[in-house]
Amino acid sequence: MTVVLDKVSKVVRGSAHIRNVSLTLTPGTINILLGPTLSGKTSLMRLLAGLDLPTSGRLLVDGVDVTGKPVRERSVAMVYQQFINYPAMTVYENIASPLRVRGLAKAEIDTKVREAAQLLRLEPYLDRLPLNLSGGQQQRTAIARALVKDAKLVLLDEPLANLDYKLREELRVELPRIFEGKGTVFVYATTEPSEALLLGGHTATLREGAITQFGPTVDVYRSPRDRETAQVFSDPPMNFADATIRSGQATGPGGVALGSGGTLQGLPDGAYQIGFRPNHVSLINRSAQLVPIKGVVGVSEITGSESFVHFECGGARWIALEPGVHDHLPGAAIDVFLDPSRFFVFDSHSQLVRAPARTASL
């Protein structure tokens, strides 16, 4: 089944939730909707499911306009971040419910339910009611119910947020494989760039109800076509500096020298915006090619395996992400090091001019 959104918009009480979205989703593909909260991910999924009607535009399935077709007449399954189960039914009956509606034989229902329960680690809980389960177990039940439907369009709206880390990582690997093998159009919404990269497939970046870019996930990450896409696809947020380039030398806020060479090489003189990801800001000079700059620490956040160091330089506020523990006191002077080969360069209209070479690490 090929699903096409054709210039779709959704306006609610004068507010544009979805803005002129065109998108083609093909069978057997993983499609990530990546964006911050309120960027339009859930609104777009509801339009895909048929739960809402677009204000303008069309939804096509295999070339047929299904814009007004009710959700019950579509081959679609949807799982929300907030799990939804039938409270009076056991886990077994919750999973079996869409199969009973289809009128499958009892033996076939039992086989499908138990296969889904095994995959989602629900076998010990099949006789329990949802209220007697943990939040993660309830969410797994909702995912299992979607799995057994064999729907052609599966919509997962941040479905793993309530699961423990180990199970979340396992399902990130398992779910795409399961649905891909069935020729399903798989759409997965997330706020986390790292989750999009783990799932792979194709990613659509959303900002304020519009898709800023759609393509193979790694390609969108490596070459965001504009500053908005780069901001969406970076966590922590990408650092930006208004810069002037003269004779290959970039000067940033407050006259700070940002270096030369790398992606700056050969650019015409003029005004640009330079972006660099926090994990490409080093607190240790590991190479003669790195450019030293001085900053003032705002705050250090230590997560155990890595540290987020917020600092100010020339009036701009940036973040460095470094492995290990780096405990810097607020207000302390700090030396940080930039790598011009990892700079993203945008023009004055925020369009990508130059991205790091493919040989550079993510």
Sine and cosine of phi, psi and omega as CSV:
sin_phi,cos_phi,sin_psi,cos_psi,sin_omega,cos_omega
0.00,0.00,0.82,-0.58,0.08,-1.00
-0.98,-0.21,0.79,-0.61,-0.02,-1.00
-0.94,-0.35,0.77,-0.64,-0.02,-1.00
-0.81,-0.59,0.81,-0.58,0.19,-0.98
-0.99,-0.12,0.85,-0.52,-0.10,-1.00
-0.91,-0.41,0.99,-0.15,0.05,-1.00
0.78,0.62,0.78,0.62,-0.09,-1.00
-1.00,0.04,0.73,-0.69,0.10,-0.99
-0.74,-0.68,0.49,-0.87,0.06,-1.00
-0.69,-0.72,0.88,-0.48,0.00,-1.00
-0.90,-0.43,0.78,-0.63,0.00,-1.00
-0.84,-0.55,0.90,-0.44,0.00,-1.00
0.75,0.66,0.72,0.69,0.06,-1.00
0.99,0.13,-0.06,1.00,-0.01,-1.00
-0.96,-0.27,0.79,-0.61,-0.01,-1.00
-0.99,0.17,0.95,-0.32,0.05,-1.00
-1.00,0.10,-0.58,0.81,0.06,-1.00
-0.76,-0.65,0.72,-0.69,-0.12,-0.99
-0.83,-0.56,0.97,-0.23,0.19,-0.98
0.77,0.64,0.83,0.55,-0.04,-1.00
-1.00,-0.02,0.80,-0.60,0.15,-0.99
-0.85,-0.53,0.78,-0.63,-0.14,-0.99
-0.40,-0.92,0.66,-0.75,0.06,-1.00
-0.87,-0.50,0.83,-0.55,-0.02,-1.00
-0.90,-0.45,0.83,-0.56,-0.11,-0.99
-0.96,-0.27,0.36,-0.93,-0.06,-1.00
-0.87,0.50,0.59,-0.81,0.06,-1.00
0.96,0.27,0.32,0.95,-0.04,-1.00
-0.93,-0.37,0.48,-0.88,0.13,-0.99
-0.98,-0.18,0.83,-0.55,-0.04,-1.00
-0.82,-0.57,0.89,-0.47,-0.05,-1.00
-0.99,-0.14,0.76,-0.65,0.19,-0.98
-0.99,-0.17,0.94,-0.34,-0.10,-1.00
-0.91,-0.41,0.82,-0.57,0.03,-1.00
-0.04,-1.00,0.30,-0.95,0.02,-1.00
-0.94,0.35,0.15,-0.99,0.09,-1.00
-0.83,0.56,0.68,-0.73,0.01,-1.00
0.95,0.31,0.34,0.94,0.06,-1.00
-1.00,0.10,-0.21,0.98,0.05,-1.00
0.91,-0.42,0.11,0.99,-0.07,-1.00
-0.89,0.47,-0.78,0.62,-0.02,-1.00
-0.92,0.39,-0.63,0.78,0.04,-1.00
-0.86,0.50,-0.66,0.75,0.00,-1.00
-0.92,0.38,-0.62,0.78,0.03,-1.00
-0.91,0.41,-0.63,0.78,0.02,-1.00
-0.91,0.42,-0.56,0.83,0.08,-1.00
-0.93,0.36,-0.66,0.75,0.04,-1.00
-0.89,0.46,-0.61,0.79,-0.03,-1.00
-0.97,0.24,-0.37,0.93,-0.10,-1.00
1.00,0.00,0.19,0.98,0.04,-1.00
-0.96,0.26,-0.48,0.88,0.06,-1.00
-0.80,-0.60,0.43,-0.90,0.08,-1.00
-0.98,-0.18,0.65,-0.76,0.06,-1.00
-0.94,0.34,0.48,-0.88,0.11,-0.99
-0.94,0.33,-0.57,0.82,0.09,-1.00
-0.49,-0.87,0.32,-0.95,-0.02,-1.00
1.00,-0.07,0.04,-1.00,-0.09,-1.00
-0.73,-0.68,0.42,-0.91,0.15,-0.99
-0.89,-0.45,0.86,-0.52,-0.04,-1.00
-0.92,-0.40,0.67,-0.75,0.11,-0.99
-0.84,-0.54,0.89,-0.45,-0.08,-1.00
0.77,0.63,0.65,0.76,0.07,-1.00
1.00,0.09,-0.08,1.00,-0.02,-1.00
-0.98,-0.18,0.75,-0.67,0.02,-1.00
-0.95,0.30,0.91,-0.42,-0.01,-1.00
-0.89,-0.46,0.38,0.92,-0.12,-0.99
-0.80,0.60,-0.67,0.74,-0.04,-1.00
-0.99,-0.14,0.12,0.99,-0.06,-1.00
-0.97,0.24,0.78,-0.63,-0.05,-1.00
-0.92,0.39,0.41,-0.91,-0.09,-1.00
-0.88,0.48,-0.54,0.84,-0.05,-1.00
-0.92,0.38,-0.28,0.96,0.02,-1.00
-0.99,-0.16,0.18,0.98,0.01,-1.00
-0.92,-0.40,0.46,-0.89,0.06,-1.00
-1.00,0.02,0.98,0.18,-0.11,-0.99
-0.66,-0.75,0.60,-0.80,0.11,-0.99
-0.76,-0.65,0.63,-0.78,-0.05,-1.00
-0.68,-0.73,0.70,-0.71,0.06,-1.00
-0.83,-0.56,0.78,-0.63,-0.03,-1.00
-0.99,-0.13,0.25,-0.97,0.09,-1.00
-0.88,0.47,-0.67,0.74,0.07,-1.00
-1.00,0.04,0.94,-0.33,-0.10,-1.00
-0.83,0.56,0.62,-0.79,0.02,-1.00
-0.79,-0.61,0.91,-0.41,0.04,-1.00
-0.73,-0.68,0.28,-0.96,0.07,-1.00
-0.99,0.14,0.92,-0.39,-0.16,-0.99
-0.92,0.39,-0.43,0.90,-0.04,-1.00
-1.00,0.02,-0.05,1.00,-0.01,-1.00
-0.97,-0.26,0.55,-0.83,0.12,-0.99
-0.93,0.38,0.19,-0.98,0.07,-1.00
-0.84,0.54,-0.68,0.73,0.02,-1.00
-0.84,0.54,-0.75,0.66,-0.06,-1.00
-0.94,0.35,-0.54,0.84,0.07,-1.00
-0.87,0.49,-0.73,0.68,-0.02,-1.00
-0.93,0.37,-0.59,0.81,-0.07,-1.00
-0.98,0.22,-0.31,0.95,-0.16,-0.99
-0.82,0.57,-0.71,0.70,0.01,-1.00
-0.93,0.37,-0.42,0.91,0.02,-1.00
-0.97,0.26,-0.58,0.81,0.06,-1.00
-0.92,0.39,-0.62,0.79,0.04,-1.00
-0.87,0.49,-0.58,0.81,0.02,-1.00
-0.97,0.22,-0.19,0.98,0.06,-1.00
0.98,0.20,0.47,0.88,0.01,-1.00
-0.94,0.33,0.38,-0.92,0.02,-1.00
-0.92,0.39,0.46,-0.89,-0.07,-1.00
-0.85,0.53,-0.67,0.74,-0.03,-1.00
-0.91,0.41,-0.64,0.77,0.00,-1.00
-0.92,0.39,-0.64,0.77,0.05,-1.00
-0.87,0.49,-0.72,0.70,-0.03,-1.00
-0.88,0.48,-0.67,0.74,0.00,-1.00
-0.88,0.47,-0.74,0.67,-0.04,-1.00
-0.91,0.41,-0.65,0.76,0.00,-1.00
-0.89,0.45,-0.71,0.70,-0.06,-1.00
-0.95,0.33,-0.55,0.84,0.08,-1.00
-0.90,0.44,-0.70,0.71,0.01,-1.00
-0.92,0.40,-0.64,0.77,0.00,-1.00
-0.90,0.44,-0.63,0.78,0.03,-1.00
-0.90,0.43,-0.70,0.72,-0.01,-1.00
-0.87,0.48,-0.63,0.78,-0.10,-0.99
-0.98,-0.17,0.28,0.96,0.09,-1.00
0.85,0.53,0.68,0.73,-0.04,-1.00
-0.93,-0.37,0.04,1.00,-0.08,-1.00
-0.82,0.57,-0.64,0.77,-0.01,-1.00
-0.95,0.32,-0.17,0.99,-0.16,-0.99
-0.90,-0.43,0.19,0.98,-0.13,-0.99
-0.88,0.47,-0.46,0.89,-0.04,-1.00
-1.00,-0.08,0.04,1.00,-0.02,-1.00
-1.00,-0.01,0.42,-0.91,0.16,-0.99
-1.00,0.09,0.48,-0.88,-0.03,-1.00
-0.81,0.59,-0.58,0.82,-0.03,-1.00
-0.92,0.39,-0.26,0.97,0.03,-1.00
-0.99,-0.13,0.26,0.96,-0.01,-1.00
-0.92,-0.39,0.35,-0.94,0.16,-0.99
-0.96,0.28,0.21,-0.98,0.03,-1.00
-0.86,0.52,-0.67,0.74,0.01,-1.00
-0.90,0.44,-0.63,0.78,0.03,-1.00
-0.92,0.39,-0.61,0.79,0.05,-1.00
-0.91,0.42,-0.64,0.77,0.02,-1.00
-0.92,0.40,-0.62,0.78,0.04,-1.00
-0.89,0.45,-0.57,0.82,0.06,-1.00
-0.90,0.44,-0.69,0.73,0.02,-1.00
-0.89,0.45,-0.64,0.77,0.03,-1.00
-0.92,0.40,-0.66,0.76,0.02,-1.00
-0.88,0.47,-0.64,0.77,0.02,-1.00
-0.89,0.45,-0.62,0.78,0.06,-1.00
-0.93,0.37,-0.60,0.80,-0.04,-1.00
-0.89,0.45,-0.69,0.72,-0.09,-1.00
-0.96,0.27,-0.23,0.97,-0.02,-1.00
-0.93,0.37,-0.34,0.94,-0.07,-1.00
0.81,0.59,0.63,0.77,-0.01,-1.00
-0.95,0.33,0.46,-0.89,0.03,-1.00
-0.99,0.15,-0.35,0.94,0.04,-1.00
-0.79,-0.61,0.89,-0.45,-0.01,-1.00
-0.90,-0.44,0.84,-0.55,-0.06,-1.00
-0.90,-0.43,0.87,-0.49,-0.02,-1.00
-0.87,-0.49,0.93,-0.36,-0.08,-1.00
-0.99,-0.16,1.00,-0.04,-0.06,-1.00
0.73,0.68,0.82,0.57,-0.18,-0.98
-0.97,0.23,-0.26,0.96,-0.11,-0.99
-0.98,-0.21,0.08,1.00,-0.11,-0.99
-0.87,0.48,-0.50,0.87,-0.07,-1.00
-0.99,-0.13,0.14,0.99,-0.02,-1.00
-0.99,-0.11,0.39,-0.92,0.06,-1.00
-0.94,0.34,0.32,-0.95,-0.16,-0.99
-0.84,0.54,-0.74,0.68,-0.09,-1.00
-0.89,0.47,-0.74,0.68,-0.01,-1.00
-0.92,0.39,-0.61,0.80,0.02,-1.00
-0.86,0.50,-0.69,0.72,0.00,-1.00
-0.92,0.40,-0.63,0.77,0.02,-1.00
-0.89,0.45,-0.70,0.71,-0.06,-1.00
-0.94,0.33,-0.50,0.86,0.06,-1.00
-0.87,0.50,-0.52,0.85,0.03,-1.00
-0.99,0.12,-0.67,0.74,-0.14,-0.99
-0.97,0.24,-0.69,0.73,-0.12,-0.99
-0.85,0.53,-0.77,0.64,0.02,-1.00
-0.85,0.52,-0.66,0.75,-0.01,-1.00
-0.88,0.47,-0.66,0.75,-0.02,-1.00
-0.90,0.44,-0.77,0.63,-0.09,-1.00
-0.96,0.27,-0.56,0.83,0.01,-1.00
-0.88,0.48,-0.64,0.77,-0.03,-1.00
-0.90,0.44,-0.26,0.97,-0.02,-1.00
-0.98,-0.22,0.15,0.99,-0.02,-1.00
0.93,0.36,0.41,0.91,-0.06,-1.00
-0.99,0.16,0.55,-0.84,0.22,-0.98
-1.00,0.06,0.90,-0.43,-0.14,-0.99
-0.94,-0.33,0.88,-0.48,-0.01,-1.00
-0.85,-0.52,0.81,-0.59,-0.13,-0.99
-0.77,-0.63,0.86,-0.52,-0.01,-1.00
-0.99,-0.13,0.68,-0.73,0.02,-1.00
-0.44,-0.90,0.41,-0.91,0.12,-0.99
-0.99,-0.14,-0.08,1.00,-0.18,-0.98
-0.96,-0.27,0.92,-0.40,0.08,-1.00
-0.83,0.56,-0.61,0.80,-0.02,-1.00
-0.89,0.45,-0.58,0.81,0.02,-1.00
-0.93,0.37,-0.64,0.76,0.06,-1.00
-0.87,0.50,-0.69,0.72,0.00,-1.00
-0.91,0.40,-0.60,0.80,0.03,-1.00
-0.92,0.40,-0.63,0.78,-0.02,-1.00
-0.97,0.24,-0.50,0.87,0.03,-1.00
0.97,0.25,-0.67,-0.74,0.01,-1.00
0.89,0.45,-0.66,-0.75,0.03,-1.00
-0.90,-0.43,0.53,-0.85,0.00,-1.00
-0.80,-0.59,0.71,-0.71,0.18,-0.98
-0.95,-0.32,0.86,-0.51,0.05,-1.00
-1.00,0.00,0.74,-0.67,-0.04,-1.00
-0.89,-0.46,0.61,-0.79,0.09,-1.00
-0.53,-0.85,0.86,-0.51,0.03,-1.00
0.79,0.61,0.68,0.73,0.11,-0.99
0.99,0.11,0.01,1.00,-0.01,-1.00
-0.89,-0.46,0.55,-0.83,0.10,-0.99
-1.00,0.07,0.85,-0.52,-0.02,-1.00
-1.00,0.04,-0.45,0.89,0.02,-1.00
-0.26,-0.97,0.52,-0.85,0.06,-1.00
-0.61,-0.80,0.76,-0.65,0.01,-1.00
0.08,-1.00,-0.07,-1.00,0.07,-1.00
-0.79,0.61,0.71,-0.70,-0.17,-0.99
-0.80,0.59,-0.75,0.67,-0.03,-1.00
-0.91,0.42,-0.58,0.81,0.01,-1.00
-0.91,0.42,-0.67,0.74,0.01,-1.00
-0.90,0.43,-0.63,0.77,0.01,-1.00
-0.92,0.40,-0.69,0.72,-0.06,-1.00
-0.96,0.27,-0.55,0.84,-0.09,-1.00
-0.73,-0.69,0.92,0.38,0.06,-1.00
-0.90,0.44,0.78,-0.63,-0.16,-0.99
-0.95,0.33,-0.32,0.95,0.01,-1.00
-0.48,-0.88,0.11,-0.99,-0.07,-1.00
-0.90,0.44,-0.60,0.80,-0.01,-1.00
-0.87,0.49,-0.70,0.71,0.02,-1.00
-0.89,0.45,-0.67,0.74,0.02,-1.00
-0.87,0.49,-0.62,0.79,0.01,-1.00
-0.92,0.39,-0.67,0.75,0.00,-1.00
-0.91,0.42,-0.66,0.75,-0.13,-0.99
-0.99,-0.12,0.76,0.65,0.07,-1.00
-0.41,-0.91,0.79,-0.61,0.01,-1.00
-0.59,-0.81,0.92,-0.39,0.01,1.00
-0.86,0.51,0.24,-0.97,-0.05,-1.00
-0.84,0.54,0.55,-0.83,0.06,-1.00
-0.88,0.48,0.62,-0.78,0.10,-0.99
-0.98,0.18,0.62,-0.79,0.03,-1.00
-0.77,-0.64,0.54,-0.84,0.06,-1.00
-0.65,-0.76,0.79,-0.61,0.19,-0.98
-0.94,0.33,0.80,-0.59,-0.12,-0.99
-0.70,-0.72,0.43,-0.90,0.13,-0.99
-0.90,-0.44,0.75,-0.66,0.02,-1.00
-0.95,-0.32,0.81,-0.58,0.06,-1.00
-0.74,-0.68,0.87,-0.49,0.02,-1.00
0.81,0.59,0.63,0.78,0.06,-1.00
0.99,0.13,-0.06,1.00,0.00,-1.00
-0.98,-0.21,0.79,-0.61,-0.01,-1.00
-0.99,-0.14,0.75,-0.66,0.06,-1.00
-0.88,-0.48,0.79,-0.62,-0.08,-1.00
-0.97,-0.23,-0.34,-0.94,-0.04,-1.00
-0.83,0.56,0.68,-0.74,0.03,-1.00
0.93,0.37,0.33,0.94,0.01,-1.00
0.97,0.22,0.26,0.97,-0.02,-1.00
-0.94,0.35,0.78,-0.63,0.04,-1.00
-0.97,0.23,0.87,-0.50,-0.05,-1.00
-0.99,-0.15,-0.07,1.00,0.09,-1.00
0.95,-0.31,-0.10,-0.99,0.00,-1.00
-0.55,-0.83,0.06,-1.00,-0.02,-1.00
0.96,0.27,-0.28,-0.96,-0.02,-1.00
0.85,0.52,-0.71,-0.71,0.01,-1.00
-0.97,0.25,-0.14,0.99,0.03,-1.00
-0.99,0.14,-0.30,0.95,-0.14,-0.99
-0.89,0.45,0.77,-0.64,0.10,-1.00
0.99,0.16,0.04,1.00,0.00,-1.00
-0.97,0.25,0.62,-0.78,0.06,-1.00
-0.89,0.46,0.47,-0.88,0.08,-1.00
-0.86,0.52,0.57,-0.82,0.05,-1.00
0.42,-0.91,-0.15,-0.99,-0.01,-1.00
-1.00,-0.08,0.70,-0.72,-0.03,-1.00
-0.63,-0.77,0.15,-0.99,0.21,-0.98
-0.88,-0.47,0.80,-0.60,0.00,-1.00
-0.95,-0.30,0.76,-0.66,0.04,-1.00
-0.89,-0.46,0.59,-0.81,0.07,-1.00
-0.50,-0.87,0.70,-0.71,-0.07,-1.00
-0.96,0.27,0.52,-0.85,-0.02,-1.00
-0.83,0.56,-0.55,0.83,-0.01,-1.00
-0.96,0.27,-0.08,1.00,0.08,-1.00
-0.96,-0.26,0.22,0.98,0.16,-0.99
-0.97,-0.25,0.86,-0.52,-0.09,-1.00
-0.96,-0.28,0.57,-0.82,0.10,-0.99
-0.99,-0.11,-0.03,1.00,0.00,-1.00
-0.77,-0.64,0.70,-0.72,0.01,-1.00
-0.98,0.19,0.99,-0.16,-0.08,-1.00
-0.99,-0.12,-0.10,1.00,-0.06,-1.00
-0.41,-0.91,0.52,-0.85,0.03,-1.00
-0.93,0.38,-0.27,0.96,-0.01,-1.00
-0.99,0.12,-0.20,0.98,0.00,-1.00
-0.96,0.26,0.54,-0.84,-0.04,-1.00
-0.97,-0.22,0.87,-0.49,0.00,-1.00
-0.99,0.17,0.68,-0.74,0.14,-0.99
-0.69,-0.72,0.38,-0.93,-0.01,-1.00
-0.95,-0.31,0.64,-0.77,0.00,-1.00
-0.64,-0.77,0.03,-1.00,0.05,-1.00
-0.82,-0.57,0.79,-0.62,-0.08,-1.00
-0.93,0.36,0.72,-0.70,0.15,-0.99
-1.00,-0.06,-0.84,0.54,0.02,-1.00
-0.37,-0.93,0.49,-0.87,0.10,-0.99
-0.92,-0.39,0.74,-0.68,0.07,-1.00
-0.90,-0.43,0.89,-0.45,-0.03,-1.00
-0.97,-0.24,0.85,-0.53,-0.01,-1.00
-0.99,-0.17,-0.12,0.99,-0.04,-1.00
0.92,-0.40,-0.86,0.51,0.00,-1.00
-1.00,-0.06,-0.28,0.96,-0.02,-1.00
-0.43,-0.90,0.22,-0.98,-0.03,-1.00
-0.76,-0.65,0.64,-0.76,0.14,-0.99
-0.97,-0.23,0.90,-0.44,-0.01,-1.00
-0.93,-0.36,0.93,-0.37,0.04,-1.00
-1.00,0.01,0.76,-0.65,-0.02,-1.00
-0.57,-0.82,0.31,-0.95,0.00,-1.00
-0.91,-0.41,0.65,-0.76,0.01,-1.00
-0.59,-0.81,0.89,-0.46,0.03,-1.00
0.87,0.50,0.48,0.88,-0.01,-1.00
1.00,-0.01,-0.19,0.98,0.05,-1.00
-1.00,-0.08,0.54,-0.84,0.02,-1.00
-0.94,-0.33,0.83,-0.56,-0.06,-1.00
-0.80,-0.60,0.19,-0.98,0.01,-1.00
-0.77,-0.64,0.69,-0.73,0.15,-0.99
-0.93,-0.36,0.69,-0.72,0.05,-1.00
-0.89,-0.46,0.92,-0.40,-0.08,-1.00
-0.81,-0.59,0.62,-0.79,0.12,-0.99
-0.89,0.46,0.54,-0.84,0.07,-1.00
1.00,0.03,-0.12,-0.99,-0.06,-1.00
-0.99,-0.15,0.85,-0.53,0.04,-1.00
-0.76,-0.66,0.99,-0.16,-0.10,-1.00
-0.98,-0.18,0.99,-0.17,0.00,-1.00
-0.93,-0.37,0.70,-0.71,-0.01,-1.00
-0.97,0.24,0.61,-0.80,0.07,-1.00
-0.83,0.56,0.71,-0.71,0.00,-1.00
1.00,0.01,-0.12,0.99,-0.02,-1.00
-0.97,0.24,0.55,-0.83,0.11,-0.99
-0.96,0.30,0.56,-0.83,-0.05,-1.00
-0.58,-0.82,0.61,-0.79,0.12,-0.99
-0.98,-0.19,0.80,-0.60,0.07,-1.00
-0.81,-0.58,0.29,-0.96,-0.13,-0.99
-0.74,-0.67,0.76,-0.64,-0.03,-1.00
-0.95,-0.31,0.49,-0.87,0.01,-1.00
-0.90,-0.43,0.97,-0.24,-0.03,-1.00
-0.85,0.52,-0.37,0.93,0.02,-1.00
-0.95,0.31,-0.22,0.98,0.00,-1.00
-0.95,-0.33,0.20,0.98,0.02,-1.00
-0.97,0.25,0.64,-0.76,0.26,-0.97
-0.99,-0.14,0.75,-0.66,-0.04,-1.00
-0.91,-0.42,0.81,-0.59,0.01,-1.00
-0.89,-0.46,0.49,-0.87,0.02,-1.00
-0.99,0.13,-0.10,-1.00,-0.06,-1.00
-0.93,0.36,-0.22,0.98,0.06,-1.00
-0.98,-0.20,0.23,0.97,0.06,-1.00
0.94,0.35,0.35,0.94,0.07,-1.00
-1.00,-0.06,0.60,-0.80,-0.05,-1.00
-0.91,0.42,0.77,-0.64,0.07,-1.00
-0.97,-0.25,-0.65,0.76,-0.08,-1.00
-0.49,-0.87,0.68,-0.74,0.06,-1.00
-0.85,-0.52,0.35,-0.94,0.05,-1.00
-0.84,0.54,0.47,-0.88,0.00,-1.00
-0.88,0.48,0.47,-0.88,-0.01,-1.00
-0.87,0.50,-0.44,0.90,-0.02,-1.00
-0.95,0.30,-0.29,0.96,0.01,-1.00
-0.96,0.29,0.58,-0.82,0.02,-1.00
-0.94,0.35,0.39,-0.92,0.02,-1.00
-0.89,0.46,0.00,0.00,0.00,0.00
